[in-house]
Amino acid sequence: MGGTTWDAARKERVHAELRRRAEEALATARAAVADEQDAAELDQADVHDVDALSQSDEGGDLAGLYGGVVAHRERLLAQIDALDMAPSDVVADGAIVAFGGDHYVVGVAADAFEVDGVAFEGIAADAPAYAAIAGLREGDGFTLGGAEHRLDLVV
């Protein structure tokens, strides 16, 4: 566990890094929408060939798709903000858990990231792992994917 004890400050560092990464992904998605919207805009005073019109339509379509990504990233950021990162001894949204040698933030989907030399991933509320561990405490056993596991950490 990186040699550092688990306290409120350490959990907050995990939360801050998770939030920073989500904000970065949201900014990237917003920039992609802006780029595609710019590509879709044609000067109405000019005459445009078929290729320009096609590219404009495609840019508009992509801007719409990226807009869905933006909405998803905004929801994810709201989920991260809603996590209760206070230390806890029961698995619930905002808990940090470890099992099978891996560490997870409970209650939000997240790709791997590192804090204090420890790699973390997220467990979304609709994930099978969440259903298997919700309400459990450190040391409790559970079954996931047909395999038996034990919670090595709940904080």
Sequence and secondary structure as in RCSB ss.txt:
>XXXX:A:sequence
MGGTTWDAARKERVHAELRRRAEEALATARAAVADEQDAAELDQADVHDVDALSQSDEGGDLAGLYGGVVAHRER
LLAQIDALDMAPSDVVADGAIVAFGGDHYVVGVAADAFEVDGVAFEGIAADAPAYAAIAGLREGDGFTLGGAEHR
LDLVV
>XXXX:A:secstr
 TT    HHHHHHHHHHHHHHHHHHHHHHHHHHHHHHHHH   TTS   HHHHHHHHHHHHHHHHHHHHHHHHHH
HHHHHHH   S  SB  TT EEEETTEEEEETS    EEETTEEEEEE TTSHHHHHHTT BTT EEEETTEEEE
  EE 
